[in-house]
Amino acid sequence: MFSSLPTCLGQFPIQCDEFVYHVYMPIKMADASMVRVPPHLSCFWPLVEQVMFFGGHADKYMYLTVKKMHISNGQWSNRSGWHLDGFGSADNNFIWSDCLPTEFVHGDFSLSDGHDESMLQMTLQAEGREITTYPAHSLLALDPNNVHRVAVCEDDCVRTFCKISLSDSQYNLRGNAHNYLFDYDWPMVERKCNRNHPVGSAT
């Protein structure tokens, strides 16, 4: 595969005034056009609007992830290591942060279909390659071919991160945020520790 760089959709200087930790909250259902963002997350509406303007969401579920949290020196703001969002799927993701920019590499990668094996292969093959980052407050459109990782925090900070995910699938892992602006009741399955994939299987 060829790892491409994401598309930058511009800078959005959003201010979130409270600590938040919401993972994969549905804000649009696949069979409807209505997008519903809870009031306490309305500051991220400009990002949602830009994603809708970018397109590709009409028949998709749309999910909102928001994390505003303290990051200590030497820690990662998310799971560490080179990886692909939407590994093995056709999902698309849009990410934004106000500091600690996501790091990207591009070029040819030879990867297996296994998640754990592919992450090790990405780590080995990314060694020594040029790392690309984008300015704070950039909204980046990712596809499943963008090899990237979170940066290590070098000074204590408070980081705000937002991700908007488009998918054909119901993200059904326990711990995902529930949006009470919709009436739905999906069967939820346990999240596995070894893979942070949003779609789980009951078997």
C-alpha positions in Angstrom: 0.0 0.0 0.0 1.0 3.6 -0.4 0.6 5.8 2.7 -0.7 9.2 1.6 -0.9 12.4 3.6 -4.3 13.7 4.9 -6.1 16.6 3.3 -6.1 19.8 5.4 -9.5 21.5 5.4 -8.4 24.6 7.1 -7.8 26.0 10.6 -10.7 26.3 13.1 -9.7 28.1 16.4 -12.4 26.4 18.6 -12.5 26.9 22.4 -13.9 24.1 24.5 -14.5 25.4 28.1 -14.9 22.1 30.0 -13.1 18.8 30.3 -14.8 16.2 28.1 -14.4 12.5 27.2 -16.9 11.3 24.7 -16.0 8.4 22.4 -17.8 7.6 19.1 -21.1 9.4 19.9 -23.5 9.0 17.0 -24.6 12.4 15.7 -26.2 11.2 12.5 -27.9 7.9 11.6 -27.3 6.2 8.3 -30.9 6.3 7.2 -31.5 10.0 8.1 -30.2 13.4 7.2 -30.6 15.1 10.6 -27.4 15.8 12.5 -27.8 16.3 16.2 -25.0 17.6 18.4 -25.6 17.9 22.1 -25.6 21.5 23.4 -22.4 21.1 25.5 -20.5 20.0 22.4 -22.0 22.7 20.1 -18.6 24.5 19.9 -17.5 21.8 17.6 -20.3 22.4 15.1 -18.0 24.3 12.7 -16.0 21.1 12.3 -19.2 19.1 11.7 -20.3 21.6 9.1 -17.0 21.4 7.3 -17.1 17.6 7.2 -20.6 17.8 5.7 -19.4 20.4 3.1 -16.5 18.0 2.3 -19.2 15.3 1.4 -19.5 11.6 1.5 -21.7 11.5 4.6 -25.2 11.2 3.1 -25.8 7.5 3.7 -23.3 7.1 6.5 -23.4 7.1 10.3 -21.6 10.0 11.7 -19.8 9.8 15.0 -18.3 12.5 17.2 -15.3 11.9 19.5 -14.2 14.7 21.8 -11.4 14.5 24.5 -10.3 17.5 26.5 -7.9 16.2 29.2 -4.7 16.8 31.0 -1.6 15.2 29.4 1.5 14.7 31.5 5.1 15.0 30.3 6.2 11.8 28.6 2.6 10.5 28.0 0.6 10.0 24.9 -2.8 11.6 24.5 -4.1 8.4 22.9 -2.9 4.9 22.2 0.7 5.0 21.0 2.3 3.7 17.9 1.9 4.0 14.1 -1.5 2.9 12.9 -4.3 3.4 10.5 -7.8 4.8 11.4 -10.4 2.6 9.8 -8.0 -0.3 9.4 -9.5 -2.9 7.0 -12.6 -0.8 6.4 -13.9 2.0 4.1 -14.5 4.4 7.1 -13.3 8.0 6.9 -12.1 10.1 9.8 -11.6 13.8 10.3 -9.3 14.9 13.2 -8.6 18.2 14.9 -6.5 19.2 17.9 -5.4 22.4 19.5 -1.9 21.1 20.4 0.3 18.0 20.2 -0.3 17.6 16.4 -0.7 14.1 15.0 2.4 12.8 13.2 2.1 11.4 9.6 4.5 9.5 7.3 4.0 8.7 3.7 5.5 6.3 1.1 5.3 2.6 0.4 4.3 0.2 3.1 4.0 -3.6 2.9 1.4 -4.6 5.5 -0.4 -7.8 6.4 -4.1 -8.1 7.0 -3.7 -8.7 10.7 -4.0 -5.6 13.0 -1.3 -6.4 15.5 1.1 -7.6 12.8 0.5 -4.5 10.6 1.2 -2.1 13.5 4.6 -3.8 14.1 5.3 -3.6 10.3 4.4 0.1 10.3 6.7 0.8 13.2 9.6 -0.9 11.5 9.0 0.5 8.1 8.4 4.1 9.3 11.8 4.1 11.0 13.9 7.0 9.7 11.2 8.5 7.5 10.3 12.2 7.4 7.4 13.0 9.8 4.8 15.6 8.7 2.6 17.6 11.1 0.1 20.3 10.6 -0.6 23.6 12.5 -2.7 23.6 15.6 -6.5 23.8 15.0 -6.1 22.1 11.6 -9.0 19.9 10.5 -7.5 16.9 8.6 -9.4 14.5 6.4 -8.1 11.0 6.8 -8.7 7.8 4.8 -7.7 4.3 5.8 -4.3 4.7 4.1 -2.9 7.5 6.3 -0.2 6.1 8.5 0.0 8.2 11.7 0.6 8.3 15.4 0.0 10.6 18.4 2.9 12.7 19.6 4.5 12.3 22.9 3.8 15.2 25.3 7.0 17.0 26.2 5.5 19.5 28.7 2.4 19.1 30.8 -0.6 20.5 28.9 -4.4 20.3 28.4 -5.2 19.0 25.0 -8.5 19.2 23.1 -9.0 16.6 20.4 -12.0 16.0 18.1 -12.6 13.3 15.6 -15.6 12.9 13.3 -16.0 9.4 11.8 -18.1 8.4 8.8 -19.1 4.7 8.5 -21.6 2.3 7.1 -21.4 0.4 10.4 -23.0 0.9 13.9 -20.1 1.5 16.4 -21.3 -0.8 19.1 -18.6 -1.2 21.8 -19.4 -0.7 25.4 -18.0 2.7 26.6 -19.0 4.5 23.4 -21.0 7.7 24.2 -24.8 7.6 23.9 -26.5 10.5 22.2 -29.8 11.1 24.0 -31.0 13.3 21.2 -31.7 10.1 19.2 -34.0 7.2 20.2 -32.0 4.1 19.6 -31.0 1.0 21.4 -28.1 -0.9 19.8 -26.8 -4.2 21.3 -23.4 -3.4 22.7 -20.4 -5.7 23.0 -17.3 -5.6 25.1 -14.3 -3.6 23.9 -11.1 -5.6 23.4 -7.9 -4.2 24.9 -5.7 -5.2 22.0 -7.5 -3.4 19.3 -9.4 -0.1 19.5 -11.7 -0.9 16.6 -15.1 0.8 16.9 -17.1 -2.2 15.6 -17.4 -5.3 17.8 -18.6 -8.8 17.2 -20.6 -10.8 19.7 -18.8 -14.0 18.7 
